[in-house]
Amino acid sequence: MTTVHSPPLTRIRELLTIVLHSEPIPELINLSHVCSEFRYTAKYIIRMHIQKCLAPFIPPNRWKSFFHLLKTSRAAIAGSVALAVLSPDPRQWLPDNLNIVVPLGRSNQWSHFLLAAKFIELPTHDITSGKFSIVNTHINASIRRFKAPETIYCDPCHAHMHTSFENGNIVVIIESAQQSILLPILSSPTTAQMNFITHNQLFCPYPTLTVKKLALCSYQGNPNYQSTIPKLPTYRQFLNFELKNMHLLLGNASTVSEALEYFIGLFLTRAWDFNGASVMLA
């Protein structure tokens, strides 16, 4: 409760932003449940993180229309940008590509948006062939890629100007094979790639693993499947994520009871993660 001697509300928010700016995302989400001021500040800081990660790809003057298109097309930001926002320290690196997952039939909307923003469409990438081929029946085989134009942007977290896109940052449009975007995201090769951001929410299916910088290879439908190491994403080098294989983790247990105890613990964590790891941004 404020009094005549209390500092202005805006000043309180400024101080909270300074104090909480370096807190990990999970802590910000927890603090947002304390009171309305902490909630306002936490959402503001998370927006700053999202803006910083978007700035190398989408000019600030198009952020409003970008998020509006995310909403109307029922699309989501996935991949390394989502991980950078949700990582233990989202300020230590910037991804070099922006992945947008869209429902079936929505890729043309994004193509028009990007071309209107002076992006250059690159040759379509067929994920079923080539050096970096992957198998995911939940997405269309042809992925559309757009090279961002060179521009100058202001880092919202630091008052500095930067020249971006020198190396041609890429926006990747991944179209789902169905109307839902969840299956393509949740069938990603590792748990670290299953985070996503919508127009007003961010989701982290495995926040406990993410905070510990631990990623598991996803289950591929075969209980004896042992994944070869997936393509090494850039974020593994920057964030020092440790990649584990579920089959190997269970196989290394000294006893069957130890393996069962680990599996049950992981299942309980996963159930809590899905129920508790989202925060409204609107």
VOPAGU-2260 file (C-alpha; in pm, 1 decimal, decimal comma):
REM VOPAGU-2260
SITE   aa  ch    i         X         Y         Z
SITE  MET   A    0       0,0       0,0       0,0
SITE  THR   A    1     140,8     339,5     -95,3
SITE  THR   A    2     138,7     653,5     119,9
SITE  VAL   A    3     212,8    1019,5      57,7
SITE  HIS   A    4     575,5     943,6     138,9
SITE  SER   A    5     598,5     639,9     -91,0
SITE  PRO   A    6     803,2     668,0    -410,8
SITE  PRO   A    7     602,3     690,9    -732,8
SITE  LEU   A    8     479,2     360,9    -873,2
SITE  THR   A    9     692,1     405,0   -1186,8
SITE  ARG   A   10    1002,0     446,7    -970,9
SITE  ILE   A   11     926,9     123,0    -785,5
SITE  ARG   A   12     897,9     -58,2   -1117,6
SITE  GLU   A   13    1226,0      87,4   -1237,9
SITE  LEU   A   14    1403,9     -34,6    -924,5
SITE  LEU   A   15    1247,2    -380,0    -952,2
SITE  THR   A   16    1355,5    -403,0   -1315,1
SITE  ILE   A   17    1715,6    -319,3   -1222,8
SITE  VAL   A   18    1718,8    -570,8    -935,1
SITE  LEU   A   19    1543,5    -855,9   -1117,7
SITE  HIS   A   20    1685,5    -811,5   -1467,0
SITE  SER   A   21    1956,4   -1074,8   -1416,0
SITE  GLU   A   22    1727,4   -1335,0   -1259,2
SITE  PRO   A   23    1675,5   -1659,3   -1456,2
SITE  ILE   A   24    1342,8   -1692,1   -1634,5
SITE  PRO   A   25    1207,0   -1962,9   -1395,6
SITE  GLU   A   26    1272,5   -1731,1   -1100,7
SITE  LEU   A   27    1095,6   -1445,3   -1277,7
SITE  ILE   A   28     793,5   -1668,7   -1333,3
SITE  ASN   A   29     789,4   -1761,9    -963,5
SITE  LEU   A   30     822,4   -1398,3    -859,7
SITE  SER   A   31     537,3   -1300,3   -1090,7
SITE  HIS   A   32     303,5   -1495,8    -861,8
SITE  VAL   A   33     391,8   -1283,8    -556,1
SITE  CYS   A   34     204,9    -963,1    -634,8
SITE  SER   A   35      84,4    -745,9    -921,6
SITE  GLU   A   36     399,4    -531,5    -924,1
SITE  PHE   A   37     627,8    -833,5    -947,8
SITE  ARG   A   38     402,2    -973,9   -1219,9
SITE  TYR   A   39     420,3    -650,4   -1419,9
SITE  THR   A   40     800,0    -633,3   -1381,9
SITE  ALA   A   41     854,1   -1000,6   -1467,0
SITE  LYS   A   42     648,9    -969,5   -1786,6
SITE  TYR   A   43     833,7    -651,2   -1879,0
SITE  ILE   A   44    1175,1    -817,9   -1836,4
SITE  ILE   A   45    1068,3   -1127,8   -2030,9
SITE  ARG   A   46     944,9    -903,0   -2311,8
SITE  MET   A   47    1287,4    -736,2   -2314,4
SITE  HIS   A   48    1455,4   -1077,0   -2350,4
SITE  ILE   A   49    1222,1   -1170,1   -2637,0
SITE  GLN   A   50    1282,1    -836,7   -2809,4
SITE  LYS   A   51    1658,4    -874,7   -2780,4
SITE  CYS   A   52    1644,9   -1218,9   -2942,0
SITE  LEU   A   53    1408,2   -1097,0   -3215,1
SITE  ALA   A   54    1601,8    -780,3   -3295,8
SITE  PRO   A   55    1857,9    -948,7   -3525,0
SITE  PHE   A   56    1571,7   -1079,1   -3741,1
SITE  ILE   A   57    1266,1    -854,5   -3716,6
SITE  PRO   A   58    1305,4    -473,3   -3718,3
SITE  PRO   A   59    1148,0    -307,1   -3410,3
SITE  ASN   A   60     901,6    -114,1   -3626,1
SITE  ARG   A   61     753,5    -448,7   -3735,9
SITE  TRP   A   62     729,3    -616,9   -3395,1
SITE  LYS   A   63     361,9    -524,1   -3354,7
SITE  SER   A   64     263,1    -669,9   -3691,7
SITE  PHE   A   65     491,7    -970,5   -3627,8
SITE  PHE   A   66     313,1   -1066,1   -3305,9
SITE  HIS   A   67     -24,0    -992,4   -3463,9
SITE  LEU   A   68      59,4   -1242,5   -3738,6
SITE  LEU   A   69     174,0   -1494,4   -3476,7
SITE  LYS   A   70    -172,5   -1461,7   -3323,8
SITE  THR   A   71    -384,8   -1469,2   -3638,4
SITE  SER   A   72    -189,9   -1752,8   -3801,0
SITE  ARG   A   73    -171,3   -1953,6   -3474,0
SITE  ALA   A   74     203,4   -1985,3   -3519,2
SITE  ALA   A   75     487,5   -1997,0   -3267,2
SITE  ILE   A   76     855,6   -1911,9   -3230,7
SITE  ALA   A   77    1056,3   -2227,8   -3170,0
SITE  GLY   A   78    1414,0   -2353,7   -3182,1
SITE  SER   A   79    1716,6   -2158,1   -3067,3
SITE  VAL   A   80    1538,2   -1824,2   -3016,2
SITE  ALA   A   81    1287,3   -1981,0   -2775,9
SITE  LEU   A   82    1573,2   -2154,2   -2594,2
SITE  ALA   A   83    1772,8   -1831,5   -2574,3
SITE  VAL   A   84    1479,8   -1659,8   -2402,6
SITE  LEU   A   85    1421,8   -1947,6   -2160,2
SITE  SER   A   86    1783,3   -2045,6   -2097,8
SITE  PRO   A   87    1949,6   -1997,6   -1757,6
SITE  ASP   A   88    2117,0   -1684,1   -1892,1
SITE  PRO   A   89    1929,7   -1547,4   -2195,8
SITE  ARG   A   90    2166,2   -1251,4   -2225,9
SITE  GLN   A   91    2487,4   -1437,9   -2305,6
SITE  TRP   A   92    2428,6   -1518,3   -2673,9
SITE  LEU   A   93    2213,0   -1445,7   -2977,0
SITE  PRO   A   94    2087,2   -1715,6   -3217,7
SITE  ASP   A   95    2164,7   -1688,8   -3588,4
SITE  ASN   A   96    1827,5   -1817,4   -3712,1
SITE  LEU   A   97    1462,4   -1765,2   -3623,4
SITE  ASN   A   98    1232,2   -2066,8   -3656,2
SITE  ILE   A   99     858,9   -2004,0   -3701,4
SITE  VAL   A  100     632,6   -2309,5   -3684,6
SITE  VAL   A  101     300,4   -2256,1   -3862,6
SITE  PRO   A  102     -11,1   -2472,7   -3910,3
SITE  LEU   A  103     -77,0   -2642,5   -4242,7
SITE  GLY   A  104    -161,4   -2390,0   -4512,1
SITE  ARG   A  105     -28,4   -2082,3   -4329,1
SITE  SER   A  106     321,3   -2050,7   -4476,0
SITE  ASN   A  107     210,0   -1812,4   -4753,0
SITE  GLN   A  108      95,2   -1557,3   -4494,0
SITE  TRP   A  109     445,9   -1549,2   -4351,8
SITE  SER   A  110     602,0   -1538,7   -4694,6
SITE  HIS   A  111     403,2   -1225,3   -4779,6
SITE  PHE   A  112     493,9   -1063,6   -4447,1
SITE  LEU   A  113     866,8   -1127,5   -4486,5
SITE  LEU   A  114     883,8   -1027,2   -4850,8
SITE  ALA   A  115     703,0    -701,9   -4766,8
SITE  ALA   A  116     974,7    -640,8   -4505,8
SITE  LYS   A  117    1243,0    -671,8   -4778,6
SITE  PHE   A  118    1352,9   -1022,8   -4684,7
SITE  ILE   A  119    1506,9   -1231,8   -4960,5
SITE  GLU   A  120    1360,9   -1577,3   -5014,9
SITE  LEU   A  121    1626,3   -1847,8   -5041,4
SITE  PRO   A  122    1594,7   -2183,6   -5219,6
SITE  THR   A  123    1353,4   -2417,3   -5044,3
SITE  HIS   A  124    1524,8   -2669,7   -4818,3
SITE  ASP   A  125    1413,3   -3034,4   -4845,1
SITE  ILE   A  126    1461,6   -3194,7   -4503,6
SITE  THR   A  127    1442,3   -3549,8   -4641,6
SITE  SER   A  128    1768,7   -3528,7   -4832,1
SITE  GLY   A  129    2111,0   -3375,4   -4810,6
SITE  LYS   A  130    2374,8   -3344,9   -4542,4
SITE  PHE   A  131    2136,9   -3215,2   -4275,5
SITE  SER   A  132    1840,1   -3440,3   -4347,1
SITE  ILE   A  133    1601,8   -3521,2   -4063,5
SITE  VAL   A  134    1301,1   -3747,7   -4022,7
SITE  ASN   A  135     988,8   -3584,4   -3881,8
SITE  THR   A  136     656,9   -3695,0   -4025,8
SITE  HIS   A  137     479,7   -3409,7   -3846,4
SITE  ILE   A  138     620,2   -3136,7   -4072,6
SITE  ASN   A  139     611,5   -3078,3   -4445,3
SITE  ALA   A  140     932,5   -3180,8   -4619,7
SITE  SER   A  141     994,1   -2841,9   -4781,1
SITE  ILE   A  142    1110,2   -2568,5   -4543,5
SITE  ARG   A  143    1101,2   -2207,2   -4661,9
SITE  ARG   A  144    1394,9   -1984,7   -4568,4
SITE  PHE   A  145    1432,7   -1607,2   -4585,6
SITE  LYS   A  146    1747,9   -1400,1   -4550,2
SITE  ALA   A  147    1702,5   -1090,5   -4338,6
SITE  PRO   A  148    1808,3    -757,7   -4490,8
SITE  GLU   A  149    2094,3    -564,9   -4335,6
SITE  THR   A  150    1968,1    -309,3   -4088,4
SITE  ILE   A  151    2059,7    -122,2   -3772,7
SITE  TYR   A  152    1877,7    -193,8   -3452,4
SITE  CYS   A  153    1896,8     -92,0   -3090,3
SITE  ASP   A  154    1948,8    -363,2   -2832,9
SITE  PRO   A  155    1653,4    -314,5   -2591,1
SITE  CYS   A  156    1862,5    -447,9   -2302,4
SITE  HIS   A  157    2155,5    -214,0   -2365,6
SITE  ALA   A  158    2158,3     133,9   -2513,2
SITE  HIS   A  159    2388,0      46,2   -2802,7
SITE  MET   A  160    2336,7      43,3   -3176,4
SITE  HIS   A  161    2437,8    -260,7   -3375,1
SITE  THR   A  162    2471,9    -345,4   -3740,5
SITE  SER   A  163    2292,6    -676,4   -3781,2
SITE  PHE   A  164    2252,8    -937,5   -4053,1
SITE  GLU   A  165    2616,9    -908,6   -4166,1
SITE  ASN   A  166    2629,7   -1285,5   -4198,7
SITE  GLY   A  167    2275,9   -1312,0   -4334,4
SITE  ASN   A  168    2058,8   -1419,6   -4041,6
SITE  ILE   A  169    1788,6   -1657,1   -4158,1
SITE  VAL   A  170    1417,4   -1679,6   -4080,9
SITE  VAL   A  171    1294,8   -2036,4   -4127,4
SITE  ILE   A  172     925,1   -2111,6   -4184,2
SITE  ILE   A  173     839,3   -2467,7   -4082,0
SITE  GLU   A  174     492,4   -2578,4   -4185,3
SITE  SER   A  175     317,5   -2845,9   -3983,0
SITE  ALA   A  176     166,4   -3143,6   -4164,1
SITE  GLN   A  177    -157,8   -3073,8   -3977,4
SITE  GLN   A  178    -345,0   -2784,8   -3819,2
SITE  SER   A  179    -166,7   -2825,3   -3485,8
SITE  ILE   A  180     186,2   -2692,9   -3430,6
SITE  LEU   A  181     240,2   -2896,2   -3114,2
SITE  LEU   A  182     336,9   -3226,6   -3276,2
SITE  PRO   A  183     618,8   -3079,4   -3487,5
SITE  ILE   A  184     760,1   -2897,9   -3184,0
SITE  LEU   A  185     725,6   -3179,3   -2931,8
SITE  SER   A  186     877,0   -3430,5   -3176,3
SITE  SER   A  187    1202,5   -3233,2   -3194,5
SITE  PRO   A  188    1527,8   -3432,5   -3165,6
SITE  THR   A  189    1602,6   -3309,9   -2811,1
SITE  THR   A  190    1405,3   -3165,8   -2519,3
SITE  ALA   A  191    1603,8   -2841,6   -2546,4
SITE  GLN   A  192    1434,5   -2778,6   -2882,8
SITE  MET   A  193    1077,1   -2821,6   -2754,5
SITE  ASN   A  194    1031,8   -2471,1   -2611,6
SITE  PHE   A  195     810,3   -2225,1   -2796,7
SITE  ILE   A  196     667,4   -1874,6   -2775,5
SITE  THR   A  197     323,7   -1769,9   -2898,9
SITE  HIS   A  198     190,8   -1415,3   -2937,1
SITE  ASN   A  199     125,2   -1388,5   -2562,1
SITE  GLN   A  200     271,5   -1693,9   -2387,0
SITE  LEU   A  201     595,1   -1881,1   -2353,6
SITE  PHE   A  202     615,0   -2253,1   -2284,9
SITE  CYS   A  203     895,3   -2471,7   -2154,1
SITE  PRO   A  204     793,0   -2840,3   -2131,7
SITE  TYR   A  205    1106,6   -2931,4   -1934,4
SITE  PRO   A  206    1209,9   -2630,2   -1721,6
SITE  THR   A  207    1394,1   -2843,4   -1465,0
SITE  LEU   A  208    1617,8   -2991,0   -1733,9
SITE  THR   A  209    1662,1   -2654,4   -1905,6
SITE  VAL   A  210    1774,3   -2481,4   -1585,9
SITE  LYS   A  211    2026,7   -2760,2   -1528,7
SITE  LYS   A  212    2152,3   -2722,1   -1888,0
SITE  LEU   A  213    2054,5   -3081,7   -1956,8
SITE  ALA   A  214    1884,1   -3206,4   -2273,0
SITE  LEU   A  215    1752,0   -3554,2   -2347,2
SITE  CYS   A  216    1724,8   -3717,2   -2688,7
SITE  SER   A  217    1357,3   -3757,3   -2767,9
SITE  TYR   A  218    1191,2   -4096,8   -2777,5
SITE  GLN   A  219    1168,1   -4231,0   -3133,7
SITE  GLY   A  220     905,0   -4503,6   -3090,4
SITE  ASN   A  221    1150,5   -4790,1   -3039,6
SITE  PRO   A  222    1237,2   -4884,7   -2676,5
SITE  ASN   A  223    1578,1   -5007,3   -2794,2
SITE  TYR   A  224    1645,9   -4695,4   -3000,9
SITE  GLN   A  225    1982,1   -4537,1   -2932,9
SITE  SER   A  226    2007,5   -4201,4   -3102,0
SITE  THR   A  227    2318,5   -4103,7   -3282,0
SITE  ILE   A  228    2422,2   -3760,0   -3160,4
SITE  PRO   A  229    2186,6   -3514,8   -3333,6
SITE  LYS   A  230    2332,0   -3233,9   -3541,3
SITE  LEU   A  231    2517,6   -3008,4   -3302,0
SITE  PRO   A  232    2312,7   -2688,1   -3276,5
SITE  THR   A  233    2497,3   -2366,2   -3209,7
SITE  TYR   A  234    2324,1   -2323,2   -2874,1
SITE  ARG   A  235    2494,3   -2634,5   -2736,7
SITE  GLN   A  236    2829,9   -2467,9   -2784,4
SITE  PHE   A  237    2720,7   -2136,7   -2632,0
SITE  LEU   A  238    2511,1   -2267,1   -2342,6
SITE  ASN   A  239    2719,7   -2578,2   -2267,6
SITE  PHE   A  240    2414,2   -2802,1   -2279,6
SITE  GLU   A  241    2485,5   -3164,9   -2199,2
SITE  LEU   A  242    2305,3   -3408,7   -2428,2
SITE  LYS   A  243    2185,6   -3735,3   -2275,6
SITE  ASN   A  244    2020,4   -4039,0   -2430,5
SITE  MET   A  245    1737,3   -4197,0   -2231,3
SITE  HIS   A  246    1843,1   -4548,8   -2328,5
SITE  LEU   A  247    2198,5   -4481,6   -2211,0
SITE  LEU   A  248    2081,6   -4321,6   -1886,7
SITE  LEU   A  249    1871,5   -4625,0   -1799,1
SITE  GLY   A  250    2141,0   -4862,0   -1918,2
SITE  ASN   A  251    2400,5   -4704,0   -1690,0
SITE  ALA   A  252    2191,0   -4762,6   -1376,1
SITE  SER   A  253    2362,3   -5010,8   -1143,7
SITE  THR   A  254    2037,9   -5187,1   -1055,8
SITE  VAL   A  255    1692,4   -5224,2   -1199,8
SITE  SER   A  256    1544,5   -5044,8    -898,7
SITE  GLU   A  257    1775,0   -4749,0    -955,7
SITE  ALA   A  258    1664,8   -4730,3   -1318,6
SITE  LEU   A  259    1297,0   -4743,0   -1219,3
SITE  GLU   A  260    1352,2   -4476,7    -954,2
SITE  TYR   A  261    1514,4   -4249,2   -1212,2
SITE  PHE   A  262    1238,2   -4308,6   -1467,3
SITE  ILE   A  263     960,2   -4241,9   -1214,8
SITE  GLY   A  264    1135,3   -3923,4   -1100,4
SITE  LEU   A  265    1164,8   -3802,7   -1458,3
SITE  PHE   A  266     797,8   -3881,9   -1525,5
SITE  LEU   A  267     684,4   -3684,7   -1219,6
SITE  THR   A  268     903,0   -3393,4   -1320,8
SITE  ARG   A  269     764,3   -3404,7   -1672,9
SITE  ALA   A  270     403,9   -3407,1   -1544,9
SITE  TRP   A  271     472,6   -3102,6   -1324,7
SITE  ASP   A  272     655,9   -2928,4   -1608,1
SITE  PHE   A  273     364,0   -2943,3   -1847,0
SITE  ASN   A  274     123,4   -2814,6   -1582,7
SITE  GLY   A  275     336,5   -2536,6   -1445,0
SITE  ALA   A  276     577,9   -2394,7   -1696,7
SITE  SER   A  277     392,6   -2128,5   -1887,1
SITE  VAL   A  278     352,0   -1758,7   -1827,9
SITE  MET   A  279     113,2   -1511,5   -1986,9
SITE  LEU   A  280     281,8   -1217,8   -2156,0
SITE  ALA   A  281     -28,6   -1015,5   -2240,3
